[in-house]
Amino acid sequence: MSARRRRLRGLVLALLSLTAVLTAPPAAVAAERAKPERSRVVFHRWTDRADFAVGAHAGTVPGDSLRVAAPVGTTTYTDPHGGTTRTWEYARYTTAERTVGFRATELVASWTADTPPGTWLQVEMRGRTHTGTLTAWYVMGRWASGDRDVHRTSVDGQGDADGTVAVDTFVAAAGRALTAYQLRVTLHRAPGQAAWPAVRSLGAMASAVADRATVPASPGGVAWGVELDVPRRSQEIHLGEYPEYDGGGEAWCSPTSTTMVMEYWGRGPSERDLAWVDPSVVDPQVDHAARFTYDYGYQGTGNWPFNTAYAGTYGLEGFVTRLRSLTELERFIAAGIPVITSQSFAEGELPGAGYGTDGHLMVVVGFTEDGDVIANDPYSDTNEQVRRVYPRAAFENVWQRASSSGGVVYVIHPAGVPLPAHPPGAGGNW
């Protein structure tokens, strides 16, 4: 995402943390400071008839995907980025309450869905705090694969005593950590038309990131010497393209990384899909990804679940979670699945990068014989320069520490390619 937008997300999270400490009771602050030495993460995904059968249906029915049987009413929505007000039919599904198993301070929802023209969906979350209080419903995203009917957007200004939403992440207020949550998805269509959205998967990652300034390198070996043949795409060759979608260059690290993984799986936009792109553009599929991951509220392409949802429009499975170490990430490489990682670092902290960043996405494609990280880093002048080798210890530190993303990843894969088993004694985060 762009430097401006990266700094905005970082500033929001920093201000939320400071406000929470200043307003929370002393006991709550003490509890927050007693964070675990190791990040705690739990992920759950609803993907089939059995999953969707559990919960409350209002016009929806479970199946291989969550579908609509009949609308339950109409609602009026004014698109804040298009200026139009329209009436929509809707149906709704609410998951059963899921226990987290610890006190979670953040939650990110993600989904894959089909949204034909004239349809869109809204994903919400509400939590139960460790005191037993139910929070309000928070909008985690308003989304459509296209941009003709509504503008996909995050929703700011949702802060209250229990927490707030920073772009795509719910952040609990101090003393209000979550012990359980529910998701709610509302499916909309233009009145009278036949098509409805269909949700293929719905997921949530709840976490408490360890408050560590430095993170030691983890052991490994299952993927040392393995490198996946992921296409190399530079974001920098797109500098200045389509300013209405944040203008290419450093603004497009997320859609460029998403594009690389989609191409690895042989998926992506058709020539017809790309017809709107200037024919002089190199790698027009990157421009396409930027347009259709663009968050009109955030004004950038770095919304995490919007990127995995974009991959989902081409039949791939995709979700956002946190991995706790390179040991875990190696299992994905060994299974043939490249992983997109989010990290921030000052210049010099990641030897070989040659730059610093407030937040950046790249694709881990393998490991050297000695366990160092092989990454397709889109912040490169040419496609040929995208492949980088980063020292294992330095990479793990700038990816896992609390001042970075705390291990955030996009996992994108075909349904027929199984995810790896968890390491012994671990589990729950994919």
C-alpha positions as CSV (number, residue, x, y, z in Angstrom):
1,M,0.0,0.0,0.0
2,S,1.1,3.6,-0.3
3,A,3.4,5.2,2.3
4,R,0.6,7.7,3.1
5,R,-1.9,4.9,3.7
6,R,0.6,2.7,5.6
7,R,1.4,5.5,8.0
8,L,-2.4,6.2,8.5
9,R,-3.0,2.6,9.6
10,G,0.0,2.6,11.9
11,L,-1.0,6.0,13.4
12,V,-4.6,4.8,14.0
13,L,-3.4,1.7,15.8
14,A,-0.9,3.7,17.9
15,L,-3.5,6.2,18.9
16,L,-5.9,3.4,19.8
17,S,-3.4,1.8,22.0
18,L,-2.5,5.1,23.7
19,T,-6.2,6.1,24.2
20,A,-7.0,2.6,25.6
21,V,-4.2,2.9,28.2
22,L,-5.2,6.4,29.2
23,T,-8.9,5.6,29.7
24,A,-8.7,2.1,31.0
25,P,-8.8,1.3,34.8
26,P,-5.3,0.5,36.3
27,A,-6.2,-3.2,36.7
28,A,-7.1,-3.4,33.0
29,V,-3.8,-1.8,32.0
30,A,-1.9,-4.2,34.1
31,A,-3.7,-7.1,32.5
32,E,-2.9,-5.8,29.0
33,R,0.8,-5.4,29.9
34,A,0.9,-9.0,31.0
35,K,0.8,-10.2,27.4
36,P,2.1,-13.6,26.4
37,E,5.7,-14.1,25.3
38,R,4.3,-15.9,22.3
39,S,1.5,-14.6,20.2
40,R,-1.8,-16.4,20.6
41,V,-3.9,-16.9,17.5
42,V,-7.0,-18.8,16.6
43,F,-8.6,-19.0,13.2
44,H,-11.9,-20.5,12.1
45,R,-13.4,-20.8,8.7
46,W,-16.9,-21.7,7.5
47,T,-16.7,-23.4,4.1
48,D,-19.4,-26.1,3.6
49,R,-22.9,-27.2,4.3
50,A,-22.1,-28.5,7.8
51,D,-20.4,-25.2,8.8
52,F,-23.2,-23.0,7.4
53,A,-25.9,-25.2,8.9
54,V,-25.0,-23.9,12.3
55,G,-26.2,-20.4,13.1
56,A,-29.2,-18.2,12.4
57,H,-30.6,-18.0,8.9
58,A,-32.8,-15.1,7.7
59,G,-33.6,-16.0,4.1
60,T,-30.3,-17.8,3.6
61,V,-29.7,-21.6,3.2
62,P,-26.6,-23.7,3.7
63,G,-25.0,-25.6,0.9
64,D,-21.6,-25.9,-0.7
65,S,-21.8,-22.1,-0.4
66,L,-24.1,-19.9,1.6
67,R,-26.9,-18.9,-0.7
68,V,-30.2,-17.0,-0.6
69,A,-33.6,-18.7,-0.7
70,A,-35.7,-15.6,-0.5
71,P,-35.3,-12.0,0.6
72,V,-36.4,-11.1,4.1
73,G,-36.8,-7.3,3.5
74,T,-35.5,-4.2,1.8
75,T,-33.0,-1.7,3.0
76,T,-31.8,1.7,1.7
77,Y,-28.1,2.3,1.3
78,T,-26.4,5.6,0.4
79,D,-23.0,4.9,-1.1
80,P,-20.7,7.4,0.6
81,H,-18.2,7.3,-2.3
82,G,-20.7,7.4,-5.2
83,G,-23.4,9.7,-3.8
84,T,-26.3,7.5,-4.9
85,T,-29.0,6.1,-2.7
86,R,-30.6,2.8,-3.7
87,T,-33.0,0.3,-2.3
88,W,-31.8,-3.3,-2.0
89,E,-33.4,-6.6,-1.1
90,Y,-31.4,-8.6,1.5
91,A,-31.0,-11.8,3.4
92,R,-28.7,-12.5,6.3
93,Y,-26.7,-15.2,8.1
94,T,-25.3,-15.0,11.6
95,T,-22.8,-17.5,12.9
96,A,-23.2,-19.1,16.3
97,E,-21.0,-17.6,19.0
98,R,-17.5,-19.0,18.9
99,T,-15.2,-19.1,21.9
100,V,-11.7,-17.8,21.4
101,G,-9.9,-19.6,24.2
102,F,-7.9,-16.6,25.4
103,R,-8.3,-12.8,25.7
104,A,-8.0,-11.6,22.1
105,T,-7.2,-8.0,21.4
106,E,-7.6,-8.0,17.6
107,L,-9.8,-9.7,15.1
108,V,-9.7,-9.7,11.2
109,A,-12.5,-11.2,9.2
110,S,-12.0,-12.6,5.6
111,W,-14.3,-14.2,3.0
112,T,-14.6,-15.4,-0.6
113,A,-17.8,-14.9,-2.5
114,D,-19.4,-14.6,-5.9
115,T,-21.2,-11.2,-6.4
116,P,-22.8,-11.0,-9.8
117,P,-23.7,-7.5,-11.1
118,G,-26.4,-5.9,-9.0
119,T,-25.3,-7.6,-5.8
120,W,-22.9,-7.0,-2.9
121,L,-22.4,-8.1,0.7
122,Q,-21.6,-6.7,4.1
123,V,-19.6,-8.5,6.8
124,E,-19.9,-7.6,10.5
125,M,-18.5,-8.8,13.8
126,R,-19.6,-8.5,17.4
127,G,-17.7,-9.8,20.4
128,R,-18.2,-10.9,23.9
129,T,-15.7,-9.3,26.3
130,H,-14.1,-11.1,29.2
131,T,-16.6,-9.4,31.5
132,G,-19.4,-11.0,29.6
133,T,-20.6,-7.9,27.8
134,L,-21.7,-8.1,24.2
135,T,-20.3,-5.4,21.9
136,A,-22.1,-3.6,19.1
137,W,-22.0,-5.0,15.6
138,Y,-19.0,-3.6,13.7
139,V,-18.8,-3.4,9.9
140,M,-15.6,-5.3,8.8
141,G,-16.2,-4.5,5.1
142,R,-18.7,-3.7,2.4
143,W,-17.6,-5.6,-0.6
144,A,-18.4,-6.5,-4.2
145,S,-16.1,-8.0,-6.9
146,G,-17.1,-5.2,-9.3
147,D,-17.3,-1.4,-8.8
148,R,-20.4,-0.5,-10.8
149,D,-23.1,-1.0,-8.2
150,V,-21.4,0.0,-4.9
151,H,-17.9,1.0,-4.0
152,R,-16.2,-1.6,-1.8
153,T,-15.2,0.1,1.4
154,S,-14.1,-0.2,5.0
155,V,-16.0,1.9,7.5
156,D,-14.3,4.3,9.8
157,G,-15.7,6.2,12.8
158,Q,-16.9,3.0,14.6
159,G,-15.0,3.5,17.8
160,D,-16.8,3.1,21.2
161,A,-16.0,1.9,24.7
162,D,-15.3,-1.7,23.6
163,G,-13.0,-1.0,20.7
164,T,-12.9,0.3,17.1
165,V,-12.1,-0.8,13.6
166,A,-8.8,0.3,12.0
167,V,-9.5,-0.3,8.3
168,D,-9.8,-4.1,8.3
169,T,-8.9,-4.9,12.0
170,F,-11.1,-4.8,15.1
171,V,-9.0,-3.5,18.0
172,A,-10.3,-4.1,21.5
173,A,-10.1,-1.3,24.0
174,A,-7.9,-2.0,27.1
175,G,-9.8,-4.1,29.6
176,R,-12.3,-5.1,26.9
177,A,-10.5,-8.1,25.3
178,L,-12.7,-10.6,23.5
179,T,-13.3,-14.1,24.7
180,A,-15.9,-15.0,22.0
181,Y,-17.3,-13.5,18.7
182,Q,-19.9,-13.9,16.0
183,L,-19.9,-12.9,12.4
184,R,-22.8,-11.7,10.4
185,V,-23.0,-11.5,6.6
186,T,-25.8,-9.6,4.8
187,L,-26.4,-10.4,1.1
188,H,-27.9,-7.7,-1.1
189,R,-29.4,-7.6,-4.6
190,A,-31.2,-5.1,-6.7
191,P,-35.0,-5.7,-6.3
192,G,-36.5,-8.1,-8.8
193,Q,-33.4,-9.5,-10.4
194,A,-32.6,-13.2,-10.2
195,A,-29.0,-13.1,-9.1
196,W,-27.8,-13.1,-5.5
197,P,-24.4,-13.2,-3.9
198,A,-23.1,-16.6,-2.7
199,V,-20.5,-16.9,0.1
200,R,-18.1,-19.7,-0.4
201,S,-16.1,-19.1,2.7
202,L,-16.2,-16.9,5.8
203,G,-13.4,-16.7,8.3
204,A,-12.1,-14.8,11.3
205,M,-8.7,-14.6,12.9
206,A,-8.6,-13.5,16.6
207,S,-5.3,-12.9,18.2
208,A,-3.2,-11.4,21.1
209,V,0.1,-10.4,19.7
210,A,3.1,-10.8,22.0
211,D,4.5,-7.5,23.1
212,R,8.0,-8.2,21.8
213,A,10.4,-5.6,20.4
214,T,12.7,-8.4,19.0
215,V,11.9,-11.9,18.0
216,P,14.5,-14.7,17.8
217,A,14.8,-16.9,14.7
218,S,12.8,-20.1,14.9
219,P,14.1,-23.5,14.0
220,G,13.2,-25.1,10.7
221,G,14.3,-27.5,8.0
222,V,11.2,-28.9,6.4
223,A,11.5,-26.5,3.4
224,W,15.2,-25.6,3.4
225,G,16.3,-25.9,-0.2
226,V,12.8,-25.6,-1.6
227,E,11.9,-22.7,-3.9
228,L,8.5,-22.5,-5.6
229,D,8.3,-21.2,-9.2
230,V,6.2,-18.1,-8.5
231,P,6.1,-15.5,-11.3
232,R,7.9,-12.2,-10.5
233,R,6.1,-8.9,-10.8
234,S,7.3,-5.5,-9.9
235,Q,5.0,-2.8,-8.4
236,E,7.5,-0.1,-9.3
237,I,7.1,-0.4,-13.1
238,H,3.5,0.7,-12.5
239,L,4.4,4.0,-10.9
240,G,1.9,6.7,-11.9
241,E,-0.6,4.4,-13.5
242,Y,-4.3,4.9,-12.6
243,P,-4.1,7.5,-9.8
244,E,-7.8,6.9,-9.0
245,Y,-6.6,3.6,-7.6
246,D,-3.6,5.2,-5.7
247,G,-1.3,5.5,-8.6
248,G,0.9,2.4,-8.7
249,G,4.5,2.2,-7.5
250,E,4.9,1.7,-3.7
251,A,1.1,2.0,-3.4
252,W,0.5,-1.4,-5.0
253,C,2.6,-3.9,-3.0
254,S,-0.5,-5.8,-1.9
255,P,-2.3,-6.3,-5.3
256,T,1.1,-7.0,-6.9
257,S,1.8,-9.8,-4.4
258,T,-1.7,-11.1,-4.7
259,T,-1.3,-11.2,-8.5
260,M,2.0,-13.2,-8.3
261,V,0.3,-15.9,-6.2
262,M,-2.7,-16.0,-8.4
263,E,-0.5,-16.5,-11.5
264,Y,1.4,-19.2,-9.7
265,W,-1.9,-21.1,-9.5
266,G,-2.8,-20.3,-13.1
267,R,-5.6,-17.9,-12.2
268,G,-6.4,-14.4,-13.1
269,P,-8.3,-12.0,-15.3
270,S,-9.1,-12.8,-18.9
271,E,-8.2,-10.6,-21.9
272,R,-11.8,-9.4,-21.8
273,D,-11.4,-8.5,-18.1
274,L,-8.3,-6.5,-19.0
275,A,-9.8,-4.6,-22.0
276,W,-10.1,-1.4,-20.0
277,V,-6.4,-1.2,-19.2
278,D,-4.2,1.0,-21.4
279,P,-2.6,-1.4,-24.0
280,S,0.8,0.1,-23.4
281,V,0.8,-1.1,-19.8
282,V,3.2,-4.0,-18.9
283,D,1.6,-6.7,-16.7
284,P,-1.9,-5.3,-16.9
285,Q,-3.1,-7.9,-14.5
286,V,-1.5,-5.9,-11.7
287,D,-3.5,-2.8,-12.6
288,H,-6.7,-5.0,-12.6
289,A,-5.9,-6.3,-9.2
290,A,-5.3,-2.7,-7.9
291,R,-8.6,-1.6,-9.2
292,F,-10.6,-4.5,-7.8
293,T,-8.9,-4.5,-4.4
294,Y,-9.2,-0.7,-4.0
295,D,-10.9,0.3,-0.7
296,Y,-12.7,3.6,-1.4
297,G,-12.8,4.4,2.4
298,Y,-9.2,3.7,3.1
299,Q,-8.2,5.1,-0.3
300,G,-5.7,2.3,-1.0
301,T,-5.2,-1.2,-2.2
302,G,-3.8,-2.7,1.0
303,N,-7.0,-3.8,2.7
304,W,-6.0,-7.4,3.7
305,P,-9.3,-9.2,3.3
306,F,-10.2,-7.3,0.1
307,N,-7.1,-8.9,-1.5
308,T,-7.9,-12.4,-0.5
309,A,-11.5,-11.9,-1.6
310,Y,-10.2,-10.7,-5.0
311,A,-8.3,-14.0,-5.4
312,G,-11.6,-15.7,-4.5
313,T,-13.4,-14.2,-7.5
314,Y,-11.1,-16.4,-9.6
315,G,-12.1,-19.6,-7.8
316,L,-9.3,-19.6,-5.2
317,E,-9.6,-20.1,-1.5
318,G,-8.2,-17.1,0.4
319,F,-8.0,-15.9,4.0
320,V,-6.0,-13.7,6.4
321,T,-4.4,-15.1,9.5
322,R,-1.3,-14.8,11.6
323,L,1.5,-17.3,11.6
324,R,3.6,-17.5,14.7
325,S,7.0,-18.3,13.1
326,L,8.9,-19.2,10.0
327,T,8.8,-22.8,11.3
328,E,5.0,-22.6,10.5
329,L,5.5,-20.8,7.2
330,E,8.0,-23.5,6.1
331,R,5.1,-26.0,6.2
332,F,3.2,-24.1,3.5
333,I,6.3,-23.9,1.3
334,A,6.8,-27.7,1.7
335,A,3.1,-28.2,0.7
336,G,3.7,-26.1,-2.5
337,I,1.8,-23.0,-1.2
338,P,3.5,-19.6,-1.4
339,V,2.6,-17.2,1.4
340,I,2.2,-13.4,1.3
341,T,3.6,-11.7,4.4
342,S,3.1,-8.2,5.9
343,Q,6.1,-6.5,7.6
344,S,7.6,-3.1,8.5
345,F,11.2,-2.1,9.1
346,A,13.7,0.7,9.1
347,E,16.3,0.9,6.3
348,G,19.1,-1.5,7.2
349,E,17.0,-3.7,9.5
350,L,16.4,-6.2,6.6
351,P,19.8,-6.7,4.9
352,G,19.4,-6.9,1.1
353,A,16.2,-4.8,1.0
354,G,17.9,-1.4,0.5
355,Y,14.8,0.5,1.8
356,G,12.7,1.0,4.9
357,T,8.9,0.8,5.1
358,D,6.0,1.5,7.4
359,G,4.3,-1.5,6.0
360,H,4.9,-3.8,3.0
361,L,3.6,-7.0,1.4
362,M,5.9,-9.6,-0.3
363,V,5.6,-13.2,-1.3
364,V,7.7,-15.9,0.5
365,V,8.5,-18.4,-2.2
366,G,11.1,-20.6,-0.5
367,F,14.1,-21.1,1.6
368,T,17.8,-21.5,0.8
369,E,19.8,-24.6,1.9
370,D,20.7,-22.7,5.0
371,G,17.2,-21.6,5.9
372,D,17.3,-18.0,4.7
373,V,14.1,-16.6,3.2
374,I,13.6,-16.4,-0.6
375,A,11.0,-13.7,-1.3
376,N,9.5,-12.2,-4.4
377,D,9.6,-8.6,-3.2
378,P,7.6,-6.4,-5.5
379,Y,9.4,-3.3,-4.3
380,S,12.0,-3.7,-7.1
381,D,12.8,-1.7,-10.2
382,T,12.1,-4.5,-12.7
383,N,10.5,-7.9,-12.7
384,E,13.9,-9.6,-13.0
385,Q,15.0,-8.0,-9.7
386,V,12.0,-9.1,-7.7
387,R,13.7,-12.3,-6.3
388,R,15.5,-11.5,-3.1
389,V,17.2,-13.6,-0.4
390,Y,16.8,-12.2,3.2
391,P,18.6,-13.4,6.3
392,R,16.3,-15.7,8.3
393,A,16.7,-14.0,11.7
394,A,16.3,-10.5,10.3
395,F,13.2,-11.4,8.3
396,E,11.5,-13.2,11.2
397,N,12.2,-10.3,13.5
398,V,10.7,-7.5,11.2
399,W,7.7,-9.7,10.4
400,Q,6.8,-11.1,13.8
401,R,7.5,-8.3,16.3
402,A,4.7,-6.3,17.8
403,S,5.6,-3.0,16.1
404,S,5.2,-4.8,12.7
405,S,2.2,-6.9,11.7
406,G,2.7,-9.6,14.3
407,G,3.0,-12.3,11.6
408,V,0.0,-11.4,9.3
409,V,-0.2,-13.4,6.1
410,Y,-2.5,-14.0,3.2
411,V,-3.0,-17.7,2.4
412,I,-4.3,-18.2,-1.2
413,H,-4.6,-21.7,-2.7
414,P,-7.0,-23.8,-4.9
415,A,-9.6,-25.8,-3.0
416,G,-7.9,-29.0,-4.3
417,V,-4.6,-28.2,-2.7
418,P,-4.8,-29.1,1.0
419,L,-3.3,-26.9,3.7
420,P,-0.3,-28.4,5.7
421,A,-0.7,-30.0,9.1
422,H,0.1,-27.9,12.1
423,P,3.4,-28.5,13.9
424,P,3.0,-30.9,16.9
425,G,1.5,-29.1,19.9
426,A,0.3,-26.1,17.9
427,G,-2.8,-25.5,15.9
428,G,-5.8,-23.4,15.4
429,N,-4.3,-20.6,13.3
430,W,-5.2,-21.9,9.8
